[in-house]
Each structure stands twice: as C-alpha cells, then as structure tokens.
Amino acid sequence: MENRRSSASASCSLPTSPCCWRPPTFPGRSLNRQGSPPSNALVRSYPAADISWCVLLTDGVEEPASHLDITVERIAVKDEAGLREVLAQIHRWEADTDPNGKHLPRFKRHDDKTIAVVRFA
C-alpha cells in the first residue's frame, strides 16, 4: 500500500492480517460533494465473525504513533484511560521531543487527535 498522508486510517483484527483503509489525499476533505466516499477508496468486506475489533485513527494519531512504534494492536486492547494516555503521550512527544518537526516532519506542532476502538462480542 502506498505511504501517503491521509486523514484517517482503520485497522481491524483478522485471522490472517489487518486491513487498512487510507483515503487518498484531498484538499481538506475525504468525502466528495455528494457526501459519499471517494470513488478510488479501498473497500474490503469480511465476515463479521472474523473481526473482533476495529481501530480508527486520525492522521494526528496514526503518524506519530507509527513513528513511536505504538501499534494498533496495542491500542485495540486499551481501556478509556489507556487511550487517553496514548493521546497524552503523543501530545507530550510533539511538544517536548519534536516541537519543530525534525524527527517527524509536519506543518504544525499538534494536529487533531482522535482514536475510536470498537470491540465486537
């Protein structure tokens, strides 16, 4: 899969490998004017019984988490307090360790950060 800047990514548990959807780069939007996903989005379908969790990350989490070796598998098992700590850890790293984007080039010091974890019973 191409390594392109994205506005969101998703990883889901699967018996063989995780899936990842990264929308292509768009100027400030990931939906088209009709409110639907871009026509060139990667869409996959799996039997619901094969998926036990799904993690959705904005690029403000995904890029620094990847840089810091914080995997989606580690994120998937965290409770609410653990997810808040991941967000705080990334924010501290941006502020204290890489405030000018030397280690992870970026246009601004802090981007929006959102994590959503869904666990299926």
Wavefront OBJ file of the C-alpha trace (Angstrom):
o trace
v 0.000 0.000 0.000
v 1.272 3.486 -0.788
v 2.608 5.595 2.070
v 0.572 8.775 1.561
v -0.643 11.396 4.006
v -4.209 10.618 4.955
v -6.989 11.986 7.082
v -7.858 8.701 8.756
v -6.892 5.076 8.899
v -8.539 1.931 10.144
v -7.193 -1.427 11.204
v -9.271 -4.437 12.091
v -8.430 -7.774 13.615
v -8.495 -10.622 11.148
v -7.256 -14.189 11.441
v -4.646 -13.655 8.710
v -3.798 -9.942 8.533
v -5.080 -6.488 9.478
v -6.875 -4.381 6.932
v -6.124 -0.763 6.473
v -8.088 1.873 4.603
v -6.360 5.148 3.905
v -8.208 7.686 1.813
v -6.188 9.427 -0.862
v -5.018 12.953 -0.200
v -7.713 15.543 -0.795
v -7.563 19.271 -0.105
v -9.360 19.374 3.236
v -11.985 16.704 2.634
v -12.314 12.956 2.494
v -15.883 12.883 1.171
v -16.966 14.116 -2.228
v -19.558 16.839 -2.714
v -22.358 14.271 -2.698
v -21.253 13.136 0.773
v -20.022 9.714 -0.320
v -16.525 8.229 -0.094
v -14.127 8.898 -2.951
v -14.573 6.581 -5.916
v -10.975 5.363 -5.631
v -11.242 4.369 -1.949
v -10.080 0.891 -0.997
v -13.097 -1.026 0.299
v -12.886 -4.545 1.708
v -15.527 -6.835 3.087
v -15.022 -9.603 5.660
v -17.391 -11.935 7.505
v -18.370 -10.261 10.786
v -17.479 -13.410 12.725
v -13.834 -12.976 11.637
v -13.461 -9.493 13.147
v -13.113 -8.998 16.912
v -12.032 -5.329 16.953
v -11.577 -2.253 14.794
v -9.406 0.806 15.495
v -9.966 4.130 13.720
v -7.276 6.819 13.959
v -6.977 10.318 12.569
v -3.629 11.124 10.985
v -2.817 13.223 14.066
v -2.584 9.924 15.966
v -1.611 7.427 13.270
v 1.536 9.161 12.021
v 3.177 9.892 15.394
v 2.010 6.531 16.799
v 3.707 4.749 13.898
v 6.827 6.852 14.452
v 6.787 5.947 18.164
v 6.093 2.242 17.456
v 2.680 2.361 19.126
v 0.829 -0.340 17.199
v -2.903 -0.560 16.582
v -2.815 -3.977 18.244
v -1.595 -2.283 21.459
v -4.185 0.478 21.078
v -7.015 -2.034 20.488
v -6.714 -3.565 23.977
v -6.580 -0.300 25.949
v -9.442 0.934 28.071
v -10.600 4.578 28.026
v -7.861 5.696 30.438
v -5.257 3.886 28.344
v -6.485 5.591 25.165
v -6.281 8.985 26.880
v -2.704 8.149 27.885
v -1.798 7.302 24.277
v -3.155 10.699 23.187
v -1.266 12.439 26.015
v 1.961 10.544 25.216
v 1.793 11.646 21.576
v 0.969 15.233 22.562
v 3.911 15.333 25.013
v 6.252 13.883 22.394
v 5.176 16.541 19.886
v 5.602 19.329 22.443
v 8.770 18.217 24.235
v 10.769 15.906 21.957
v 9.917 17.085 18.437
v 8.334 20.558 18.668
v 9.770 21.687 15.317
v 9.046 18.521 13.342
v 12.678 17.473 12.962
v 12.049 13.752 13.632
v 8.564 13.622 12.087
v 8.162 16.428 9.534
v 4.778 18.162 9.761
v 3.287 21.567 9.078
v 2.134 22.246 12.639
v 3.238 21.110 16.082
v -0.087 19.493 17.022
v -2.757 18.022 14.791
v -6.220 16.906 15.878
v -6.102 13.521 17.551
v -8.952 11.050 17.631
v -9.000 7.343 18.462
v -12.064 5.128 18.176
v -11.924 1.493 19.243
v -14.812 -0.851 18.529
v -14.825 -4.334 20.027
v -17.254 -6.922 18.726
v -18.664 -9.571 21.044
l 1 2 3 4 5 6 7 8 9 10 11 12 13 14 15 16 17 18 19 20 21 22 23 24 25 26 27 28 29 30 31 32 33 34 35 36 37 38 39 40 41 42 43 44 45 46 47 48 49 50 51 52 53 54 55 56 57 58 59 60 61 62 63 64 65 66 67 68 69 70 71 72 73 74 75 76 77 78 79 80 81 82 83 84 85 86 87 88 89 90 91 92 93 94 95 96 97 98 99 100 101 102 103 104 105 106 107 108 109 110 111 112 113 114 115 116 117 118 119 120 121
